[in-house]
């Protein structure tokens, strides 16, 4: 049990986060740039009109249907959301719906960290409300939060199944299969969720009958997406394929961008750092000891990448592929590191040196999470594959996914106490404030 005064501090911090979430909606916060009525909500609203005025099949095959995800969120909103005809109340409904996220996160944490005080877990679970992408999606009725919520529900059942390997109820299996399948319908990059769930169930000590049921259910739930892939000749609508030729979204549009690896490493490290705070008080000592004992293992792949980066002039290639934001006139893509390099340095040489040093530090942080655990390694490399198959690579592919996955899925021995929870919250809060000020300055 923690002292009463610490509980009060934790409750105050948690309350501040929830109040900031409420104020963000009131002030129309747009901390990632794609919010606003002329942002992603603009083309999403056109999609809603498309599905309201056409049959489901006609809407799916319509040449004007645009988006990076399946039509499930449009179908659900049109059927169940009574505010779908008013853009403000639609935004309000998604803002309120997104409050399910921290609730799901809390129950996941409670199941995984059973001996931690609930006030600490409440604060940690509220971190999702400090994510610029989660907040902006909630405020402007965008797509991301549906997938995050179903992902968290899937994690909840994964944790239960992992802890009760010998006695798993069929109900928990069915819930995991259903919500992990929903995750990919809400966001294709969450493909690792049903894969992780399927492998977990197959490796449990259940009887053969439950495993056969799992295989059949996944096959049936995959049929609608297989239908979409056949109709679209890819995983996104044809119009999206035409406008995103640099992304591996169909067999006719195979592109791999290996220069993204360094930038992806920096973005993952940004969200792994707050998890480092949860190891113990001497986490810096652990990092230095890890670097000392594994220097060759860390340095060799990094040197190979940097040599290729310089020899193939990947820096210029990366800059040349960045699209222009028509509203701000600035480029977007490559994450926070590229933006910082332009803020700090005018000379391109200094920018490159800064980026190379940041790549190395980030690689050290990411490598630390391998921990010789196959699950950690596979999940991290999944995001590396994701990064090289998409262009441009942006921060939203990692925020808040890496933080959630690191806390709930990785094999780590974390020590979550009062001090570490405050440090972690402060760090994530600073990231949000920085994102808001950056957008205001554009």
RALIN-V981668 format. One record per backbone hydrogen bond with DSSP energy under -1.0 kcal/mol. CO is the residue of the C=O (numbers start at 1). NH is the residue of the N-H. E is the energy in kcal/mol with one decimal. If there is no record, write none. Layout:
co: <CO	CO>
nh: <NH	NH>
e: <E	E>
This chain:
co: <3	4	5	6	7	8	9	10	11	12	13	14	15	16	17	18	19	20	21	22	23	24	25	34	36	39	40	41	42	43	44	45	46	47	48	49	55	56	57	62	71	72	73	74	75	76	77	81	83	86	87	88	89	90	91	92	93	94	96	97	98	100	101	102	103	104	105	106	107	108	109	113	117	118	119	120	121	122	124	126	127	128	131	132	133	134	135	136	137	144	145	146	147	148	149	150	151	152	153	154	155	156	157	158	159	160	169	170	171	172	173	174	175	176	177	178	179	181	182	183	187	188	190	191	192	193	194	195	196	197	198	199	207	208	209	210	211	212	213	214	215	216	217	218	222	223	224	225	226	227	228	229	229	237	238	239	244	247	249	250	257	258	260	261	262	263	264	265	266	268	269	272	273	275	276	278	282	283	284	285	286	287	288	289	290	294	295	296	298	299	300	301	302	303	304	305	306	307	308	309	313	314	315	316	319	323	325	330	335	336	337	338	339	340	341	347	348	349	350	351	352	353	354	355	356	357	358	359	360	361	362	363	364	366	367	370	373	374	375	376	377	378	379	380	381	382	383	384	385	388	389	393	394	395	395	398	400	401	402	403	404	405	405	410	417	418	419	420	421	422	423	424	425	426	427	428	429	430	431	432	433	434	435	436	437>
nh: <7	8	9	10	11	12	13	14	15	16	17	18	19	20	21	22	23	24	25	26	27	29	28	40	39	42	44	45	46	47	48	49	50	51	52	53	59	60	61	65	75	76	77	78	79	80	81	84	86	90	91	92	93	94	95	96	97	98	99	100	101	104	105	106	107	108	109	110	111	112	113	116	121	122	123	124	125	126	127	129	130	131	135	136	137	138	139	140	142	148	149	150	151	152	153	154	155	156	157	158	159	160	161	162	163	164	173	174	175	176	177	178	179	180	181	182	183	185	186	187	190	191	193	195	196	197	198	199	200	201	202	203	211	212	213	214	215	216	217	218	219	220	221	222	226	227	228	229	230	231	232	233	234	241	242	243	247	249	235	253	260	261	264	265	266	267	268	269	270	272	273	276	277	278	279	415	286	287	288	289	290	291	292	293	294	298	299	300	302	303	304	305	306	307	308	309	310	311	312	314	317	318	319	320	322	332	329	325	339	340	341	342	343	344	345	351	352	353	354	355	356	357	358	359	360	361	362	363	364	365	366	367	368	369	370	373	377	378	379	380	381	382	383	384	385	386	387	388	389	257	248	334	397	398	399	402	404	405	406	407	408	409	410	412	421	422	423	424	425	426	427	428	429	430	431	432	433	434	435	436	437	438	439	440	441>
e: <-1.7	-2.1	-1.9	-2.5	-2.4	-2.3	-2.6	-2.5	-2.6	-2.3	-1.9	-2.1	-2.6	-2.6	-1.8	-2.0	-2.7	-2.0	-1.2	-1.8	-2.6	-3.1	-1.3	-2.5	-1.6	-1.5	-2.1	-2.5	-1.3	-1.7	-2.2	-2.1	-2.0	-2.3	-2.2	-1.8	-2.7	-2.4	-1.8	-1.5	-2.1	-2.8	-2.0	-2.2	-2.0	-3.0	-2.0	-1.2	-1.4	-2.4	-2.1	-2.3	-2.2	-2.1	-2.4	-2.2	-2.6	-2.2	-1.4	-2.0	-1.3	-2.7	-2.5	-2.3	-1.9	-2.0	-2.5	-2.8	-1.8	-1.9	-3.4	-1.2	-1.9	-2.5	-1.7	-2.5	-2.7	-1.2	-1.4	-1.6	-2.1	-1.1	-2.8	-2.3	-2.1	-2.0	-2.5	-2.0	-1.7	-1.5	-2.4	-2.1	-2.1	-2.3	-2.2	-2.1	-2.4	-2.1	-1.6	-2.3	-2.8	-1.7	-2.5	-2.7	-1.7	-1.2	-1.6	-2.7	-2.3	-2.3	-2.6	-2.4	-2.6	-2.3	-1.6	-2.1	-1.7	-1.1	-1.8	-1.6	-2.1	-1.3	-2.0	-1.6	-2.9	-2.6	-2.8	-2.6	-2.2	-2.4	-2.5	-1.7	-1.2	-2.2	-2.3	-2.3	-2.1	-2.3	-2.7	-2.5	-1.9	-2.4	-2.8	-1.2	-2.3	-2.4	-2.0	-2.6	-2.2	-2.6	-2.9	-1.5	-1.1	-2.0	-2.3	-1.7	-1.6	-1.9	-2.3	-1.3	-1.8	-1.5	-2.9	-2.3	-2.0	-2.0	-2.5	-2.6	-1.7	-1.6	-2.1	-1.5	-1.1	-1.3	-1.8	-3.6	-1.6	-2.1	-2.4	-2.3	-2.5	-2.5	-2.4	-2.3	-1.4	-1.9	-3.6	-2.3	-1.0	-2.9	-2.2	-2.1	-2.6	-2.6	-2.1	-2.7	-2.5	-3.0	-2.6	-2.4	-1.7	-2.9	-2.2	-2.2	-1.0	-1.6	-3.2	-3.4	-1.2	-2.6	-2.1	-1.3	-1.7	-2.8	-1.8	-1.9	-2.3	-2.3	-2.6	-2.5	-2.7	-2.5	-2.2	-2.5	-2.0	-2.4	-2.5	-2.4	-2.1	-1.9	-2.7	-2.7	-1.7	-1.1	-1.6	-2.9	-2.2	-2.5	-2.2	-2.3	-2.5	-1.7	-1.5	-1.4	-2.4	-2.4	-2.0	-1.8	-1.1	-3.4	-3.5	-3.7	-1.5	-2.3	-1.4	-2.3	-2.1	-3.0	-2.7	-1.9	-2.3	-2.9	-1.5	-1.2	-2.3	-2.0	-2.4	-2.6	-2.3	-2.6	-2.3	-2.4	-2.5	-2.2	-1.8	-1.8	-2.4	-2.6	-2.1	-2.4	-2.5	-2.2	-2.0	-2.2	-1.9>
